[in-house]
Amino acid sequence: MPVADPTLPVLDLSASSIDITRQLCDIESVSGNERAITDAIQASLEGLGHLRLTRDGDAIVARTELGRAQRVVIAGHTDTVPLNNNLPTRFESIDGVEYLWGRGTVDMKAGVAVQLKLAAELVAPAVDVTWIWYDNEEVASDLNGLGRLAAQSPELLAGDFAVLGEPSDSAVEGGCNGTMRVELRTFGVRAHSARAWAGHNAIHDAAPILATLARYRPREVEVDGLVYREGLNAVGISGGVAGNVIPDECVVTVNYRFAPNRSAAEAERHLRELFAGIDLTVTDVAEGARPGLDAPLARDFLAAVGGEAKPKYGWTDVARFSALGIPAVNYGPGDPLRAHADDERVAIDQITECERGLRAWLSAS
């Protein structure tokens, strides 16, 4: 295991989960720059006899080995999107609600803080626990630290149930939608725009694509008791070479968010049927994940944290667990609408509520 940087302050895991959140957020860790925060996490956990640590690049796996009948995996990413004058953190009160403001407070260092505190304190949980903190979640999928572990060391991810600390207002969000991006191309013939009849305008030919998108009505699909909302939208369009040239190509980029009862292959087939006759190239795809709320551990989890499960509309790394046959949910403090925002902030009572819920579940006999 790589040696942690001895000059970096060790996180104080005896502090409140709110204070640990602040400690983590004040270590800048934009994607690709997670070494310092990973060193700090490693240094804070080393010497805890109930955890066996494994480091892979800038990912840390900490496992209890108590011989329990069941094992759960609890994971969170340590990277953030780029800063925009939103560090260091600060406390602020809005309409009587106390918040911790700053990059990473929502997505998702508050969740990581709760996990670290519990990992240090729960010496003998009711189930064996694999804690994972990983890098590069906010960038291209092929860089994702959890994906790297799943591909290279899947045994480290083995478990009966998984919880991902993505922001969910400290409520349970089951599974996730799948996502697919495609490029739809139309082709024409270049000509001088003063003699347009000599060419063929590819941008004009994109009109049926936009018309199809405008009249499309996304499905609402019930999967294992949760209703997922799909979405199909143009997210980019490009074409044209000069202000006096008829364009010979136009590209419309479309993002499809599909319910987890539909596979990626079925999603692609649906788009090809919808845009029949148009050149279509899939540029990015990730399968969704069913909620998995019928698993016994999931039922116990819901009972311990309270409330009703909701669907996760966006894609998250729960899909990586689902691909390994492990049912997984999202559960973490913070309003997802505040993730990546310049005024990113987390309500501090959500941090304490998430800690209460996870502690109650992991401590139950």
C-alpha positions as CSV (number, residue, x, y, z in Angstrom):
1,M,0.0,0.0,0.0
2,P,1.4,3.5,-0.8
3,V,2.6,5.5,2.2
4,A,0.4,8.5,3.0
5,D,2.0,11.9,2.9
6,P,3.3,12.5,6.5
7,T,3.0,16.3,6.1
8,L,-0.7,16.2,5.6
9,P,-2.9,16.7,8.7
10,V,-4.7,13.5,9.7
11,L,-8.5,13.9,9.8
12,D,-10.0,14.1,13.3
13,L,-12.5,11.3,13.1
14,S,-13.5,11.8,16.7
15,A,-15.1,15.1,15.6
16,S,-18.7,15.4,14.6
17,S,-19.7,14.3,11.1
18,I,-20.4,18.0,10.4
19,D,-16.8,19.0,11.3
20,I,-15.4,16.1,9.4
21,T,-17.3,17.3,6.3
22,R,-15.7,20.6,6.7
23,Q,-12.2,19.0,7.1
24,L,-12.8,17.0,3.9
25,C,-14.2,19.9,1.8
26,D,-11.3,22.2,2.8
27,I,-8.9,19.7,1.1
28,E,-9.4,20.6,-2.5
29,S,-9.9,17.4,-4.6
30,V,-11.1,18.3,-8.0
31,S,-11.2,15.1,-10.2
32,G,-7.6,14.0,-10.9
33,N,-6.3,15.7,-7.8
34,E,-7.4,13.3,-5.1
35,R,-4.0,12.2,-3.8
36,A,-4.0,14.6,-0.8
37,I,-7.5,13.7,0.4
38,T,-6.8,10.0,-0.1
39,D,-3.6,10.3,1.9
40,A,-5.5,12.1,4.7
41,I,-8.2,9.3,4.7
42,Q,-5.5,6.6,4.8
43,A,-3.5,8.2,7.5
44,S,-6.7,8.7,9.6
45,L,-7.7,5.0,9.4
46,E,-4.3,3.4,9.7
47,G,-3.8,1.8,13.1
48,L,-7.5,1.0,13.5
49,G,-7.3,-2.7,14.3
50,H,-10.8,-3.6,13.2
51,L,-10.2,-2.5,9.6
52,R,-8.0,-4.0,6.9
53,L,-7.0,-1.4,4.4
54,T,-6.2,-1.7,0.7
55,R,-5.2,1.2,-1.5
56,D,-5.5,1.2,-5.2
57,G,-4.3,4.4,-6.8
58,D,-6.5,7.0,-5.1
59,A,-9.1,4.6,-3.9
60,I,-9.2,3.2,-0.3
61,V,-11.0,0.0,0.7
62,A,-11.4,-0.7,4.4
63,R,-13.0,-4.0,5.4
64,T,-14.1,-5.5,8.7
65,E,-13.5,-9.3,8.9
66,L,-15.7,-10.4,11.7
67,G,-17.1,-13.5,10.1
68,R,-20.6,-12.2,10.0
69,A,-23.2,-14.0,7.9
70,Q,-23.7,-11.0,5.6
71,R,-21.6,-8.2,4.2
72,V,-22.6,-4.7,3.0
73,V,-20.6,-2.3,0.9
74,I,-20.8,1.4,1.6
75,A,-19.1,3.7,-0.8
76,G,-18.5,7.3,-1.7
77,H,-16.4,9.3,-4.1
78,T,-13.9,11.9,-2.9
79,D,-13.5,14.1,-6.0
80,T,-15.5,17.2,-6.9
81,V,-16.2,19.3,-9.9
82,P,-14.0,22.4,-10.4
83,L,-14.1,25.2,-7.8
84,N,-15.6,28.6,-8.5
85,N,-14.8,30.7,-5.5
86,N,-16.6,28.3,-3.2
87,L,-13.8,27.3,-0.8
88,P,-13.0,27.4,2.0
89,T,-16.2,26.3,3.6
90,R,-18.4,28.4,5.9
91,F,-21.5,28.1,7.9
92,E,-24.5,30.2,7.0
93,S,-28.2,30.3,8.0
94,I,-31.0,30.7,5.5
95,D,-34.6,31.1,6.6
96,G,-33.7,29.5,10.0
97,V,-31.9,26.5,8.4
98,E,-28.2,26.1,9.2
99,Y,-26.0,25.1,6.2
100,L,-22.4,24.2,5.5
101,W,-21.5,26.1,2.3
102,G,-18.8,25.1,-0.2
103,R,-17.7,22.9,-3.0
104,G,-18.2,19.2,-2.2
105,T,-20.5,19.7,0.7
106,V,-23.4,18.1,-1.2
107,D,-21.6,16.0,-3.8
108,M,-20.5,14.2,-1.8
109,K,-18.1,14.9,1.1
110,A,-20.9,15.1,3.7
111,G,-21.7,11.5,2.8
112,V,-18.1,10.5,2.9
113,A,-17.7,12.2,6.3
114,V,-20.5,10.2,7.8
115,Q,-19.0,7.0,6.4
116,L,-15.6,7.7,7.8
117,K,-16.9,8.5,11.2
118,L,-18.9,5.3,11.4
119,A,-16.0,3.2,9.9
120,A,-13.8,4.4,12.7
121,E,-16.3,4.0,15.5
122,L,-18.3,0.9,14.7
123,V,-15.8,-1.7,15.8
124,A,-18.3,-4.6,15.8
125,P,-21.1,-3.8,13.4
126,A,-24.0,-6.3,13.1
127,V,-22.8,-7.2,9.5
128,D,-19.4,-7.1,8.0
129,V,-18.8,-3.9,6.2
130,T,-16.6,-2.9,3.2
131,W,-16.1,0.8,3.1
132,I,-14.9,2.3,-0.2
133,W,-13.8,5.8,-1.0
134,Y,-12.8,6.3,-4.6
135,D,-11.6,8.8,-7.2
136,N,-12.6,10.3,-10.5
137,E,-16.4,9.9,-10.3
138,E,-17.1,13.3,-11.8
139,V,-15.3,12.7,-15.1
140,A,-15.2,10.1,-17.9
141,S,-16.5,6.7,-16.9
142,D,-13.2,5.0,-17.9
143,L,-11.4,6.9,-15.2
144,N,-13.8,6.0,-12.4
145,G,-12.1,4.5,-9.4
146,L,-15.0,2.2,-8.5
147,G,-15.1,1.0,-12.1
148,R,-11.4,0.3,-11.9
149,L,-11.8,-1.7,-8.7
150,A,-14.8,-3.6,-10.2
151,A,-12.7,-4.6,-13.2
152,Q,-9.4,-5.4,-11.5
153,S,-10.4,-6.5,-8.0
154,P,-14.1,-7.5,-8.0
155,E,-13.6,-9.5,-4.9
156,L,-13.2,-6.2,-2.9
157,L,-16.7,-5.2,-4.0
158,A,-18.3,-8.5,-3.0
159,G,-21.4,-8.1,-0.8
160,D,-25.0,-8.8,-0.2
161,F,-26.2,-5.2,-0.4
162,A,-24.6,-1.8,-1.2
163,V,-25.2,1.8,-0.2
164,L,-23.8,4.7,-2.2
165,G,-23.6,8.0,-0.4
166,E,-24.8,10.2,-3.3
167,P,-26.9,13.2,-2.2
168,S,-30.5,12.2,-1.7
169,D,-31.8,14.6,1.0
170,S,-30.9,11.8,3.5
171,A,-33.7,9.7,2.0
172,V,-33.4,6.4,0.2
173,E,-33.3,6.5,-3.6
174,G,-33.4,3.1,-5.2
175,G,-31.6,2.0,-8.3
176,C,-31.1,4.6,-11.1
177,N,-32.0,5.3,-14.7
178,G,-29.7,4.3,-17.5
179,T,-28.2,6.9,-19.8
180,M,-27.3,6.9,-23.5
181,R,-25.9,9.6,-25.7
182,V,-26.2,9.4,-29.5
183,E,-25.2,11.5,-32.4
184,L,-27.8,11.9,-35.2
185,R,-26.3,13.1,-38.5
186,T,-27.8,14.5,-41.6
187,F,-25.8,15.0,-44.8
188,G,-26.0,17.5,-47.6
189,V,-23.9,19.0,-50.4
190,R,-21.8,22.2,-50.0
191,A,-22.5,25.2,-52.3
192,H,-22.2,28.9,-52.2
193,S,-25.2,30.3,-50.2
194,A,-25.9,32.8,-53.1
195,R,-26.6,29.7,-55.3
196,A,-28.2,27.4,-52.7
197,W,-30.0,25.4,-55.3
198,A,-26.7,24.0,-56.3
199,G,-26.3,22.3,-52.9
200,H,-28.3,20.5,-50.3
201,N,-28.7,22.0,-46.7
202,A,-27.9,19.4,-44.0
203,I,-29.1,21.7,-41.2
204,H,-32.6,21.9,-42.8
205,D,-32.7,18.1,-42.9
206,A,-32.3,18.1,-39.1
207,A,-35.8,19.6,-38.7
208,P,-37.5,16.2,-38.5
209,I,-35.2,15.2,-35.6
210,L,-36.1,18.3,-33.6
211,A,-39.8,17.8,-34.4
212,T,-39.6,14.2,-33.2
213,L,-38.0,15.3,-30.0
214,A,-40.5,18.1,-29.4
215,R,-43.5,15.8,-29.7
216,Y,-41.9,12.9,-27.8
217,R,-43.6,12.0,-24.5
218,P,-41.3,10.2,-22.1
219,R,-42.5,7.1,-20.3
220,E,-43.2,6.9,-16.6
221,V,-42.4,3.3,-15.7
222,E,-43.0,1.4,-12.4
223,V,-40.1,-0.9,-11.5
224,D,-40.2,-2.9,-8.3
225,G,-42.7,-0.4,-6.8
226,L,-40.9,2.8,-7.8
227,V,-41.9,5.0,-10.7
228,Y,-39.0,6.2,-12.9
229,R,-39.4,9.1,-15.3
230,E,-37.5,8.9,-18.6
231,G,-36.2,11.8,-20.6
232,L,-35.2,12.3,-24.3
233,N,-33.6,15.6,-25.1
234,A,-31.3,17.3,-27.6
235,V,-28.2,18.4,-25.6
236,G,-26.2,19.8,-28.5
237,I,-26.3,20.7,-32.2
238,S,-23.5,21.6,-34.6
239,G,-23.2,22.2,-38.3
240,G,-22.0,24.7,-40.9
241,V,-18.5,25.7,-42.1
242,A,-18.9,29.4,-43.0
243,G,-21.4,32.2,-43.3
244,N,-21.7,31.9,-47.0
245,V,-21.6,28.1,-47.5
246,I,-24.5,25.7,-47.5
247,P,-23.6,23.1,-44.8
248,D,-23.0,19.5,-45.8
249,E,-23.3,18.0,-42.3
250,C,-25.3,18.6,-39.2
251,V,-25.0,16.7,-35.9
252,V,-27.7,16.6,-33.2
253,T,-26.5,15.1,-29.9
254,V,-29.3,13.5,-28.0
255,N,-29.3,12.2,-24.4
256,Y,-31.8,9.4,-23.4
257,R,-32.4,8.6,-19.8
258,F,-34.2,5.3,-19.7
259,A,-35.9,3.3,-16.9
260,P,-34.0,0.4,-15.4
261,N,-36.4,-2.2,-16.8
262,R,-35.0,-1.4,-20.2
263,S,-31.5,-2.7,-21.2
264,A,-29.0,-0.6,-23.0
265,A,-29.6,-2.7,-26.1
266,E,-33.4,-2.1,-25.9
267,A,-32.8,1.6,-25.4
268,E,-30.7,1.8,-28.5
269,R,-33.3,-0.2,-30.5
270,H,-35.9,2.2,-29.3
271,L,-33.9,5.2,-30.6
272,R,-33.2,3.6,-33.9
273,E,-36.9,2.9,-34.4
274,L,-37.7,6.5,-33.4
275,F,-35.2,8.0,-35.7
276,A,-35.5,5.5,-38.5
277,G,-33.6,6.4,-41.6
278,I,-31.2,8.9,-39.8
279,D,-27.5,8.1,-39.3
280,L,-27.2,7.3,-35.6
281,T,-24.0,6.6,-33.6
282,V,-23.9,5.7,-29.9
283,T,-21.2,7.7,-28.2
284,D,-21.8,6.8,-24.5
285,V,-24.0,4.4,-22.6
286,A,-24.4,3.1,-19.1
287,E,-27.0,0.6,-17.9
288,G,-29.5,1.5,-15.2
289,A,-30.0,-0.4,-12.0
290,R,-33.2,-1.9,-10.6
291,P,-34.0,-0.8,-7.0
292,G,-33.3,-4.1,-5.3
293,L,-35.6,-3.1,-2.4
294,D,-36.9,-6.6,-2.1
295,A,-33.6,-7.9,-0.7
296,P,-33.9,-8.7,3.1
297,L,-31.0,-6.3,3.9
298,A,-32.7,-3.6,1.9
299,R,-35.9,-4.0,3.9
300,D,-34.0,-3.8,7.1
301,F,-32.2,-0.7,5.9
302,L,-35.4,1.0,5.0
303,A,-36.9,0.2,8.4
304,A,-33.8,1.6,10.2
305,V,-33.5,4.9,8.3
306,G,-37.2,5.5,8.1
307,G,-39.3,7.1,5.3
308,E,-40.3,5.7,1.9
309,A,-37.9,4.9,-0.9
310,K,-37.9,7.1,-4.0
311,P,-36.5,6.4,-7.5
312,K,-33.2,7.9,-8.6
313,Y,-33.7,9.6,-11.9
314,G,-30.0,10.3,-12.7
315,W,-27.3,7.7,-13.3
316,T,-25.1,6.8,-10.3
317,D,-22.5,4.2,-9.5
318,V,-25.2,2.0,-8.0
319,A,-25.3,0.6,-11.5
320,R,-21.8,-0.8,-11.1
321,F,-23.0,-2.8,-8.1
322,S,-26.1,-3.9,-9.9
323,A,-23.9,-5.2,-12.7
324,L,-22.1,-7.4,-10.1
325,G,-25.4,-8.7,-8.9
326,I,-25.4,-6.6,-5.7
327,P,-28.7,-4.7,-5.0
328,A,-27.8,-1.1,-4.2
329,V,-29.4,2.2,-3.1
330,N,-28.4,5.8,-2.9
331,Y,-28.5,7.4,0.6
332,G,-26.6,10.6,1.5
333,P,-27.1,14.1,2.9
334,G,-27.6,17.0,0.6
335,D,-30.1,18.3,-2.0
336,P,-29.2,16.8,-5.4
337,L,-30.2,20.1,-7.0
338,R,-27.4,21.8,-5.2
339,A,-24.8,19.4,-6.5
340,H,-22.2,21.2,-8.7
341,A,-23.9,24.6,-8.1
342,D,-21.8,27.6,-7.2
343,D,-23.8,28.0,-4.0
344,E,-23.5,24.3,-3.2
345,R,-24.5,23.8,0.5
346,V,-25.8,21.1,2.7
347,A,-28.2,21.4,5.6
348,I,-26.3,20.3,8.7
349,D,-29.3,18.4,10.1
350,Q,-29.3,16.2,7.0
351,I,-25.7,15.2,7.9
352,T,-26.7,14.2,11.4
353,E,-29.8,12.4,10.1
354,C,-27.8,10.3,7.6
355,E,-25.4,9.4,10.4
356,R,-28.3,8.4,12.7
357,G,-29.8,6.2,10.0
358,L,-26.7,4.4,9.0
359,R,-25.6,3.9,12.6
360,A,-29.0,2.5,13.6
361,W,-28.9,0.0,10.7
362,L,-25.3,-1.1,11.1
363,S,-25.7,-1.5,14.9
364,A,-29.0,-3.4,14.8
365,S,-28.7,-6.9,16.2
